[in-house]
Amino acid sequence: MIDLALLRDEPELVRQSQAARGNAPETVDAAIEADRSRRAALAAFEELRAEQNAFGKQVAKAPKDEKAALVAQAKDLAERVKQAQAASNEAAEVAADALSAIENVVVDGVPAGGEDDFVELRRVGETPTFDFEPRDHLAIGELLGAIDMERGAKVSGARFYFLTGIGARLEIALMNLALDKALGAGFTPMIVPTLVRPEIMQGTGFLGKHADEVYHLDKDDDLYLVGTSEVALAGYHSGEIVDLTRGALRYAGWSTCYRREAGSYGKDTRGIIRVHQFNKLEMFVYTTPEDAEAEHLRLVALQEEMLTALGLSYRVIDVAAGDLGSSAARKYDIEAWVPTQGAFRELTSTSNCTTFQARRLDIRHRPEAVEGAAKTQHVATLNGTLATTRWIVAILETHQQEDGSVRVPEVLRPYLGGLEVLRPLNSDDAAGGAGA
């Protein structure tokens, strides 16, 4: 939820943000008017209720011969209070709807526009070249006995898959590498729930315009399957006052994630680039609003260290306002080069959500730890991917060899028992299934 003080005091700033996102600036005027009406209706209700309380005391003290008339007046006043409360509740609902159309105010410098209007900040690493016709990740995965799409579809439907043999080991190795990176950076590891309540999903901003991406268990459960452990990690401290006096709270959540991929039919249907289920290690940070931008850059640096260590060529982009989720004030994507597509494809993203999620989930801190005195303020939240299943695509394609084998990045070898090369199943030295 947007800061109401900002909306009231600096409406032009909010209008500019809405326009940069491609939203109608008039939504700001509608929200201001709805907020004004809500406050007026609430004030009218509270004034009548105070009058009712005072009148009740007057009735209690009145002589018997006056009480009958006063009781009649009290009934009339009670009906007016009831009507005022109903009007206040209705105004609150209208205001909530109007405010929900206001997305987080973007950070100064975020490019305006849509999906294609990002700004490329830098490229790192040499784009791989081959003196043979490179195979795509699925062809390599099938040679290695690492990916089985056919049986995934048989068991669960389109865009599901099995990681088998060395494929399963490779993902676990990748996740453990990321976990060690997170531990070294001071993150607390967590394995999180993948089913969450509606108020948690709503609070993180995933039930807005992208709600069709989310799987919902209705009827008796009314729970949502998460598309990222960001949701559970954001909900972890909901309704709490956290202690940031010793620094930011940093968590690394490992979970399976689920996405409908609604509206993406015909896109990346081959292989494991765009699938309904995948695993991910997600960084999540609670910090002060003043430190949020510095923390954002810190998360990007950790992601870049991972990609560089894996020998991947990548670029960092500043995502345009119109391509941000409703909660993000700024987002950086890191895209790795995928040789057979001749393009950079997103492997990680990291978002600064400022206080937007914390306001919805009521997560606060005390800026000054003076015993019992300091006023609380909402925290800032940030999230960023440190490893996910999709990374296997870039690893297999970048490090492939002509015979279908794949060189294991040196940093992953300790997590694969020292294995240096993944070899096709029909290879003479593919002991135990591509080194599995």
C-alpha positions in Angstrom: 0.0 0.0 0.0 1.2 3.5 -0.9 2.2 5.9 1.9 -1.0 7.9 2.4 1.0 10.9 3.6 2.9 10.9 0.3 -0.3 10.6 -1.6 -1.8 13.6 0.2 1.3 15.8 0.4 3.0 15.0 -3.0 0.2 13.8 -5.4 2.2 15.0 -8.4 5.0 12.7 -7.6 2.5 9.8 -7.5 0.9 10.9 -10.7 4.3 10.9 -12.4 5.0 7.4 -11.1 1.7 6.1 -12.3 2.2 7.7 -15.8 5.7 6.1 -16.0 4.2 2.7 -15.3 1.6 3.2 -18.1 -1.2 3.7 -15.6 -3.8 6.5 -15.8 -2.7 9.5 -13.7 -6.4 10.0 -12.9 -6.3 7.0 -10.6 -4.4 9.3 -8.2 -7.2 11.9 -8.1 -9.7 9.2 -7.6 -7.7 7.7 -4.7 -7.3 11.2 -3.1 -11.0 11.9 -3.3 -11.9 8.4 -2.0 -9.5 8.8 0.9 -11.0 12.2 1.7 -14.5 10.8 1.7 -13.3 7.9 3.9 -11.9 10.2 6.5 -15.0 12.4 6.5 -17.3 9.5 6.9 -15.2 8.1 9.7 -15.1 11.5 11.5 -18.9 11.8 11.2 -19.3 8.3 12.7 -16.9 8.9 15.5 -18.6 12.2 16.3 -22.0 10.6 16.5 -20.7 7.7 18.6 -19.1 10.1 21.1 -22.4 12.0 21.2 -24.2 8.6 21.8 -21.8 7.7 24.7 -22.3 11.1 26.3 -26.1 10.9 25.9 -26.1 7.4 27.4 -24.6 8.9 30.6 -27.2 11.6 30.6 -30.0 9.1 30.4 -28.5 7.0 33.2 -28.5 10.0 35.5 -32.0 11.4 34.5 -35.0 11.3 36.8 -37.5 8.6 36.2 -40.1 11.0 34.8 -37.7 12.2 32.1 -36.2 8.8 31.1 -39.0 7.7 28.7 -38.4 10.7 26.4 -34.7 10.4 26.7 -34.8 6.7 25.8 -36.7 7.5 22.7 -34.1 10.1 21.7 -31.4 7.5 22.4 -33.0 5.0 20.1 -33.1 7.7 17.3 -29.4 8.5 18.0 -28.5 4.8 17.9 -30.1 4.4 14.5 -28.1 7.4 13.2 -24.9 5.9 14.6 -25.7 2.6 12.9 -26.2 4.4 9.5 -23.0 6.5 10.0 -21.1 3.3 10.7 -22.5 1.7 7.6 -21.5 4.8 5.5 -18.0 4.8 7.0 -17.5 1.1 6.2 -18.8 1.6 2.6 -16.4 4.6 2.2 -13.5 2.5 3.5 -14.2 -0.2 0.9 -14.4 2.4 -1.9 -11.1 3.9 -0.7 -9.4 0.5 -0.5 -10.4 -0.2 -4.1 -9.2 3.2 -5.3 -5.9 2.9 -3.4 -5.3 -0.6 -4.8 -5.0 1.0 -8.2 -2.0 3.0 -7.0 1.2 0.9 -7.4 4.4 1.6 -5.6 6.1 4.9 -6.4 9.1 4.2 -8.6 12.6 5.2 -7.5 14.0 8.3 -9.2 15.8 7.3 -12.3 13.8 4.2 -13.2 13.2 4.3 -17.0 9.6 4.9 -18.1 7.8 2.7 -20.6 7.1 -1.0 -21.0 8.9 -4.3 -21.4 11.2 -3.2 -24.2 12.2 0.1 -22.6 14.7 -1.2 -20.1 18.2 0.3 -19.8 21.2 -2.0 -20.2 23.7 -1.1 -17.5 26.5 -3.4 -18.3 27.6 -6.7 -20.0 30.0 -9.1 -18.4 31.8 -12.1 -19.8 32.6 -13.2 -23.4 29.7 -14.5 -25.4 30.4 -18.2 -26.1 31.3 -19.3 -29.6 31.5 -22.8 -31.0 33.3 -24.4 -34.0 30.3 -26.8 -34.2 26.5 -26.5 -34.3 25.5 -26.1 -30.7 22.7 -28.1 -29.3 19.9 -26.5 -27.2 19.6 -27.4 -23.5 16.9 -30.0 -24.0 18.9 -31.9 -26.6 21.9 -31.9 -24.3 19.8 -32.8 -21.3 18.3 -35.8 -23.2 21.8 -37.0 -24.2 23.0 -36.7 -20.6 19.8 -38.4 -19.3 19.3 -35.2 -17.3 15.9 -34.0 -18.5 12.7 -35.9 -19.3 10.0 -33.7 -20.7 7.9 -36.5 -22.3 7.3 -38.3 -19.0 6.8 -35.0 -17.2 3.9 -34.3 -19.6 2.6 -37.9 -19.2 2.4 -37.5 -15.4 1.4 -33.9 -15.0 0.7 -32.2 -18.4 2.4 -29.7 -20.6 5.4 -27.7 -19.1 6.2 -30.3 -16.5 9.3 -32.3 -16.5 11.6 -34.7 -14.6 15.2 -33.9 -13.8 16.9 -37.3 -13.7 20.3 -38.6 -12.9 22.9 -35.9 -13.4 20.1 -33.4 -14.0 18.8 -33.8 -10.4 22.4 -33.7 -9.1 23.2 -30.6 -11.1 20.2 -28.7 -9.7 21.0 -29.7 -6.1 24.6 -28.8 -6.6 23.6 -25.4 -7.9 21.3 -24.8 -5.0 23.9 -25.8 -2.5 26.4 -23.5 -4.1 23.9 -20.6 -3.8 23.1 -21.5 -0.2 26.8 -21.4 0.7 27.0 -18.0 -1.1 24.1 -16.8 1.0 25.5 -18.1 4.2 28.8 -16.3 3.6 26.9 -13.1 3.1 25.1 -13.4 6.4 21.7 -14.8 5.3 19.7 -17.2 7.5 18.7 -20.3 5.5 15.0 -21.2 5.5 12.8 -23.9 3.9 9.5 -22.2 3.6 5.8 -23.1 3.2 4.7 -23.2 -0.4 1.0 -22.7 0.5 0.0 -19.4 2.0 -3.1 -17.6 3.1 -4.9 -15.0 0.9 -3.9 -12.1 3.1 -0.2 -13.0 2.7 -0.4 -13.4 -1.0 -2.4 -10.1 -1.2 0.0 -8.3 1.1 3.0 -9.1 -1.1 1.2 -7.7 -4.2 0.7 -10.9 -6.2 -3.1 -10.8 -6.4 -3.3 -7.7 -8.6 -3.0 -7.7 -12.4 -0.9 -10.9 -12.3 -3.4 -12.9 -10.2 -4.0 -15.2 -13.2 -0.4 -16.5 -12.7 -1.2 -17.9 -9.3 -2.5 -21.4 -8.5 -5.4 -21.3 -6.0 -6.7 -24.1 -3.8 -10.3 -23.1 -3.3 -13.3 -24.7 -1.6 -12.2 -26.0 1.8 -8.7 -24.7 1.7 -8.5 -21.1 0.3 -4.7 -21.2 0.0 -2.4 -20.1 -2.7 0.7 -21.9 -4.1 3.6 -19.5 -4.1 5.4 -18.5 -7.3 8.4 -17.5 -5.2 9.5 -17.9 -1.6 9.4 -14.1 -1.4 5.7 -14.5 -0.5 6.3 -16.7 2.6 9.4 -14.7 3.6 7.5 -11.4 3.5 4.7 -13.0 5.6 7.2 -14.3 8.1 7.2 -11.1 10.1 3.7 -9.8 9.2 2.1 -8.0 12.1 5.4 -7.7 14.0 7.8 -5.0 15.1 11.2 -6.2 14.1 14.6 -5.3 15.6 16.9 -3.6 13.0 19.2 -2.0 15.5 21.9 -4.6 14.7 21.4 -4.4 11.0 19.1 -5.8 8.3 17.4 -9.1 8.6 18.5 -11.3 5.7 16.9 -14.7 4.8 17.5 -17.2 2.1 14.4 -19.2 1.3 14.6 -22.5 -0.6 11.3 -23.7 -2.1 9.5 -25.2 -4.9 7.6 -22.6 -6.9 4.5 -22.8 -9.1 3.3 -20.5 -11.9 0.5 -20.9 -14.3 2.4 -19.0 -17.1 -0.9 -17.6 -18.2 -0.8 -15.8 -21.5 2.6 -17.4 -22.5 1.3 -20.0 -24.8 3.6 -20.5 -27.8 6.6 -19.0 -25.9 9.5 -21.2 -24.8 7.4 -24.3 -24.8 10.6 -26.4 -25.5 12.6 -27.4 -22.5 12.6 -26.0 -19.0 12.8 -22.2 -19.7 9.1 -21.5 -18.9 7.5 -24.2 -16.8 4.8 -24.5 -14.2 7.1 -25.9 -11.4 10.7 -25.2 -10.5 13.0 -24.8 -7.5 14.6 -21.5 -6.3 16.7 -20.0 -3.6 15.4 -16.5 -2.9 17.1 -13.8 -0.9 14.8 -11.6 1.2 15.8 -8.6 3.2 14.1 -6.4 5.9 15.9 -3.2 6.3 15.4 0.5 7.0 14.0 2.7 4.1 17.2 4.7 4.2 19.4 1.6 3.5 17.2 0.0 0.9 18.9 1.3 -2.2 22.3 0.2 -0.9 21.0 -3.2 0.0 19.5 -3.5 -3.5 22.9 -3.1 -5.1 24.4 -5.6 -2.6 21.9 -8.2 -3.8 22.8 -7.5 -7.4 26.5 -8.0 -6.6 25.8 -11.4 -5.0 23.9 -12.5 -8.1 26.7 -11.3 -10.4 29.3 -13.2 -8.3 27.3 -16.4 -8.8 26.9 -15.9 -12.6 30.6 -15.0 -13.0 31.7 -18.0 -11.0 29.6 -20.3 -13.2 31.3 -18.8 -16.3 28.2 -17.4 -17.8 28.0 -14.3 -20.1 25.3 -11.9 -18.9 24.0 -8.4 -18.8 22.3 -6.3 -16.1 19.3 -4.3 -17.0 17.3 -1.6 -15.2 13.7 -2.7 -15.8 11.3 0.0 -17.1 8.5 1.2 -14.8 5.7 -0.4 -16.9 7.3 -3.8 -16.5 7.6 -3.7 -12.7 5.3 -5.6 -10.5 3.0 -3.5 -8.4 5.1 -3.8 -5.3 8.5 -3.0 -6.8 9.9 0.5 -6.9 12.9 -0.6 -8.9 14.0 -3.9 -10.3 17.2 -5.1 -11.8 17.2 -8.2 -14.0 20.3 -10.2 -14.9 20.0 -12.0 -18.2 22.4 -14.8 -19.3 23.4 -15.5 -22.9 21.6 -18.6 -24.3 23.6 -19.6 -27.4 21.0 -21.4 -29.4 18.6 -18.5 -29.0 21.2 -15.9 -29.8 19.7 -13.8 -27.0 20.0 -12.9 -23.3 17.4 -14.5 -21.1 16.4 -13.6 -17.6 18.0 -15.8 -14.9 17.6 -13.5 -11.9 15.8 -10.4 -10.8 16.0 -8.4 -7.6 13.5 -5.8 -6.5 13.4 -3.0 -4.0 9.8 -2.8 -2.7 10.5 0.1 -0.3 7.8 0.1 2.3 4.9 -1.0 0.0 4.7 -4.6 1.2 5.4 -3.7 4.8 2.5 -1.3 4.9 0.2 -4.1 3.7 1.6 -6.7 6.0 2.1 -4.2 9.0 5.8 -4.8 9.5 7.5 -2.1 11.4 10.7 -1.2 13.4 11.7 1.4 15.9 14.3 3.7 14.3 15.6 4.6 17.8 15.8 1.9 20.3 14.9 4.1 23.3 13.0 2.0 25.8 9.3 2.3 25.3 9.5 5.7 23.6 10.4 5.5 19.9 7.7 5.7 17.3 7.5 2.8 14.9 8.0 3.1 11.2 7.4 0.6 8.4 10.5 -1.3 7.1 11.6 -1.7 3.6 11.6 -5.1 1.9 13.8 -6.4 -0.9 14.0 -9.7 -2.7 16.4 -11.4 -5.2 16.9 -14.7 -6.9 20.3 -16.5 -6.1 19.7 -19.7 -8.1 16.8 -21.4 -9.9 16.1 -24.3 -12.2 16.3 -22.1 -15.3 20.0 -21.6 -14.7 20.6 -25.2 -15.9 19.6 -23.9 -19.4 22.5 -21.5 -19.6 25.0 -23.8 -17.9 24.4 -26.7 -20.3 24.4 -24.6 -23.4 27.4 -22.4 -22.5 29.7 -25.2 -21.4 28.7 -27.9 -24.0 31.2 -29.7 -26.2 30.9 -31.2 -29.7 30.3 -34.7 -28.5 27.3 -33.7 -26.3 29.3 -33.6 -23.1 29.4 -30.6 -20.8 32.3 -29.1 -18.9 31.3 -28.6 -15.2 32.1 -25.1 -14.0 35.0 -25.5 -11.5 32.9 -23.9 -8.7 30.3 -26.6 -9.0 32.7 -29.6 -9.0 33.0 -30.0 -5.2 29.2 -30.3 -5.1 29.3 -33.1 -7.7 31.9 -35.3 -6.2 34.7 -33.7 -8.2 33.1 -34.5 -11.5 34.7 -32.4 -14.3 32.7 -33.4 -17.3 29.1 -34.6 -17.8 29.0 -37.2 -20.5 26.2 -38.6 -22.7 24.7 -41.8 -21.5 26.0 -43.7 -24.5 29.5 -42.5 -24.0 32.1 -45.2 -23.1 33.2 -43.4 -20.0 29.8 -42.2 -18.8 30.1 -44.2 -15.6 26.8 -44.6 -13.8 24.8 -42.3 -16.2 26.8 -39.2 -17.1 28.9 -39.4 -14.0 25.8 -39.7 -11.9 
